[in-house]
């Protein structure tokens, strides 16, 4: 009889410990409904046009800011890496689309003291506005570096 009582008490204590651990584990957490990819989205793909659905997640309060909570935050952004269907989207997985793609024809612009020289070039790297990339001058074949301007041209620094 004593063994049964000990087993029952052990089971009750174990159950209480498990429930207590669960209660502690969910304290400071919120259930959020967040946008998730409907299908696998590959790097460089526009996220909104690829298709989204909603799914509920339990997220700790200090981690909420790491994830996209609303679909409106995704407009104009592309995936930095492959996003799996049904998984929460981290903010670090998002980037602005490249203003210039490698292999694209671009306009080279050199400005100095009222003189402006333009030419054609071939982008050797992809990049976003404000980044410095390498470009091959179409006429001379020389490789130069320049900063991507808002209009997609490449400003050559002298």
MARMI-500727 format. One record per atom (N, C-alpha, C): residue in three letters; x negated, y negated, z negated. Coordinates in steps of 0.02 Angstrom, whole numbers, plus 50000, padded with zeros to 5 digits. Layout:
% MARMI-500727
ALAXYZ
...
//
This chain:
% MARMI-500727
UNK499595005950000
UNK500005000050000
UNK499574993750000
UNK499024994049964
UNK498584988249959
UNK498274986750027
UNK498104992050064
UNK497814991050130
UNK498304987550177
UNK498934989450175
UNK499434986050217
UNK499494978750199
UNK499484977350136
UNK499534970350113
UNK498934966350137
UNK498344969450133
UNK497734966050156
UNK497764964850231
UNK497984969950269
UNK498044969150342
UNK498544963650360
UNK499114963650326
UNK499624958550339
UNK499364951650323
UNK499004951050266
UNK498724944550247
UNK498184942450297
UNK497764947150319
UNK497254945650369
UNK497564943350435
UNK498084946750456
UNK498434944850518
UNK498734937850511
UNK499034936450454
UNK499334929850443
UNK498814924450443
UNK498244925650410
UNK497704920750409
UNK497414919650478
UNK497334925150516
UNK497074924550584
UNK497544920550628
UNK498194921850622
UNK498684918050660
UNK498664910750642
UNK498614909250578
UNK498584902250556
UNK497954898850582
UNK497394902550581
UNK496774899650606
UNK496814898150681
UNK497114902850719
UNK497184901750791
UNK497644895850805
UNK498204895550770
UNK498664889950780
UNK498344883450758
UNK497964883550704
UNK497614877550681
UNK497104875250731
UNK496734879950760
UNK496234878150811
UNK496564875250872
UNK497144878050891
UNK497504875450948
UNK497744868350934
UNK497994867250875
UNK498244860550857
UNK497674855550857
UNK497094857450831
UNK496514852950831
UNK496284851850903
UNK496294856950945
UNK496064856451014
UNK496494851951056
UNK497144851351041
UNK497574847151081
UNK497674840251051
UNK497414839050991
UNK497464832350961
UNK497054827551003
UNK497314821651014
UNK496964816751054
UNK496984818151128
UNK497484822051150
UNK497554823751220
UNK498254821751244
UNK498304820551309
UNK498944818651337
UNK499094822951398
UNK499734824151409
UNK499924827751469
UNK500074822551523
UNK499714823051578
UNK499784818251632
UNK499974821851696
UNK500394818551735
UNK500544821051802
UNK500104817151850
UNK499644820751884
UNK499154817551927
UNK499204820151999
UNK498994815952047
UNK498984818352116
UNK498434823452126
UNK498574828652166
UNK498094833852183
UNK498134835152258
UNK497594837452288
UNK497614839252359
UNK498104845052371
UNK498494844552424
UNK498944850052443
UNK498554855652477
UNK498024853752512
UNK497584858452545
UNK496864856452530
UNK496394860552550
UNK495684858852540
UNK495524852652582
UNK495194847852551
UNK494994841652586
UNK494234841552588
UNK493964840852648
UNK493234841052657
UNK492934834052653
UNK492294833752638
UNK491944827452631
UNK492044823052692
UNK492164816652681
UNK492264811852734
UNK492974811252759
UNK493434815352733
UNK494124815352756
UNK494534810452713
UNK494984806752746
UNK495434802352711
UNK495894806552666
UNK495914804952603
UNK496264809152555
UNK497024808752562
UNK497294802752569
UNK498014801952572
UNK498304805252635
UNK497964804452692
UNK498224807352753
UNK498174814952754
UNK497724817752713
UNK497644824952710
UNK498224828352674
UNK498564824652632
UNK499144827452597
UNK499034828452523
UNK499504825852484
UNK499454826252411
UNK500094828952382
UNK500044831852323
UNK500624833752283
UNK500474831752211
UNK500924833252165
UNK500824831452095
UNK500774837752053
UNK500384837251999
UNK500314842851953
UNK500174840051883
UNK500424843451832
UNK500314841351763
UNK499684844351736
UNK499304840251698
UNK498684842351666
UNK498674839751595
UNK498354843451550
UNK498234840951483
UNK497514838451483
UNK497424831951469
UNK496774828751473
UNK496634825251407
UNK496034826051380
UNK495844822651319
UNK495844815151332
UNK496034811351281
UNK496094804151287
UNK495454800851312
UNK494874803151290
UNK494244800051311
UNK494034802051381
UNK494384806751412
UNK494224809051480
UNK494714806651533
UNK495254803451512
UNK495774801251559
UNK495494796751613
UNK495044792251596
UNK494774787451644
UNK494354790651698
UNK494154796951689
UNK493734800451739
UNK494144802851799
UNK494804803151791
UNK495234806151842
UNK495694800951874
UNK495904802351936
UNK496384798051971
UNK497074799751943
UNK497414794651916
UNK498064795751884
UNK498644793951930
UNK498514789951982
UNK499054787652026
UNK498824787852098
UNK499274789852142
UNK499124790452213
UNK498894783852244
UNK499134778252219
UNK498954771752247
UNK498204770352241
UNK497864773552194
UNK497154772652185
UNK496744775952241
UNK497054780052282
UNK496704783952333
UNK496724780652402
UNK497134775552412
UNK497204772452478
UNK496544769252500
UNK496334770852560
UNK495734768052589
UNK495094771652568
UNK495154777252532
UNK494564780952510
UNK494514787752544
UNK493914790352547
UNK493794796952575
UNK493444801352522
UNK493464807752534
UNK493144812452488
UNK492394812252495
UNK492044812052439
UNK491314812252438
UNK491084819552447
UNK491474824152421
UNK491314831352425
UNK491964835052437
UNK491944841552447
UNK492534845552458
UNK492984845552396
UNK493624843952406
UNK494114844052352
UNK494564850052362
UNK494654853952310
UNK495044860052315
UNK495784858752301
UNK496204862352335
UNK496934861652328
UNK497134863152256
UNK497564858752229
UNK497834859752162
UNK497394857652105
UNK496794855252119
UNK496324853052067
UNK496354845452059
UNK496254843151998
UNK496254835951984
UNK495694832552023
UNK495804826352042
UNK495314822552081
UNK494934817952034
UNK494284818752031
UNK493854814451990
UNK493704808052029
UNK493644802651993
UNK493474796252026
UNK492784796652060
UNK492334800552031
UNK491664801252060
UNK491664805152126
UNK492234808352143
UNK492294812052206
UNK492524807652263
UNK492604801052251
UNK492874796452301
UNK492364791252322
UNK492384789452386
UNK491954784152412
UNK492344780252465
UNK492104774252480
UNK492374770552536
UNK492124773952600
UNK492514773652653
UNK492274776652716
UNK491674772752743
UNK491244776252780
UNK490654773052809
UNK490854767852859
UNK490534762052856
UNK490654756652904
UNK490314758252970
UNK489764761952966
UNK489384763953025
UNK489224771353018
UNK489334775053071
UNK489184782253071
UNK488534783553111
UNK488154788453089
UNK487544790253125
UNK487724792153197
UNK487334789653245
UNK487464791153315
UNK487904786053349
UNK488174781353312
UNK488624776253342
UNK488214770553372
UNK488474767653425
UNK488174761753454
UNK488354755753411
UNK487854751653395
UNK487964745753352
UNK487644739653384
UNK487854733853360
UNK487554727653382
UNK487034725553331
UNK486424724153355
UNK485884721753313
UNK485894714153316
UNK485824710953258
UNK485834703653255
UNK485234701253215
UNK484824696953247
UNK484254693853212
UNK484374686453210
UNK484374683553150
UNK484494676353141
UNK483904673153105
UNK483674667453132
UNK483154663653098
UNK483164656553124
UNK483154651753080
UNK483094644553096
UNK483514642553157
UNK484144644153158
UNK484594642153213
UNK484544646453274
UNK484094651353276
UNK484014655953332
UNK484384662453316
UNK484784664753364
UNK485144671053355
UNK484994675553415
UNK484724681553401
UNK484574686353454
UNK484994692553440
UNK485354694853490
UNK485764700853482
UNK485524706153532
UNK485654712353514
UNK485474717953557
UNK485884724053539
UNK485784729253577
UNK486124735553563
UNK485664740453528
UNK485954744553486
UNK485564749553450
UNK485974755753438
UNK485624760953415
UNK485934767253398
UNK485804768553324
UNK486334769153285
UNK486254770253213
UNK485964777153202
UNK485434777453163
UNK485114783853146
UNK485364786553080
UNK485734782453042
UNK486014784452978
UNK486714781652972
UNK487124784852931
UNK487774782252914
UNK487704777752853
UNK488164773152845
UNK488124768852786
UNK488744764552778
UNK488784761752718
UNK489344757252702
UNK489104750052705
UNK489574745452705
UNK489414738452708
UNK488924736552653
UNK488394732952672
UNK487894730752624
UNK487294735352618
UNK487344741452642
UNK486784746152638
UNK486294744852695
UNK485664746652683
UNK485144746052734
UNK485064752952767
UNK485094752852834
UNK485014759052872
UNK484494758152927
UNK484264763652956
UNK483804763453012
UNK484194763753077
UNK483964759753126
UNK484304759253191
UNK483764759153246
UNK483894762653301
UNK483434762553358
UNK483674757353408
UNK483244752753426
UNK483404747753476
UNK483474751253544
UNK484044750153577
UNK484184753753640
UNK483714751553696
UNK483474745353696
UNK483044742953750
UNK482314745053740
UNK482054744253680
UNK481344745553669
UNK481194752453640
UNK481694755553609
UNK481584762053578
UNK481274761453509
UNK481144755453486
UNK480834754353420
UNK481364755253366
UNK481154758453311
UNK481604759453255
UNK481524753653206
UNK482084750553188
UNK482084744953141
UNK482564746453084
UNK482504742753031
UNK482974743352975
UNK483384737052970
UNK484004737852951
UNK484434732052943
UNK485014733452897
UNK485324728152874
UNK485874728652827
UNK486534728552865
UNK487004732852845
UNK487654733152879
UNK488074727152857
UNK488294723352907
UNK488714717452896
UNK489444719652891
UNK489874715252865
UNK490594716952860
UNK490924718852926
UNK490674716052982
UNK490984717453047
UNK490684723753079
UNK490224727253045
UNK489934733453072
UNK489294732353111
UNK489094726053121
UNK488464724653155
UNK487894725753105
UNK487274725853131
UNK486704726953088
UNK486274720553088
UNK486204717553029
UNK485804711553022
UNK485074713553010
UNK484654711753059
UNK483944713253055
UNK483594707853016
UNK483214709952967
UNK482854705052926
UNK482154704252952
UNK481924698152955
UNK481274696852985
UNK480754695052937
//
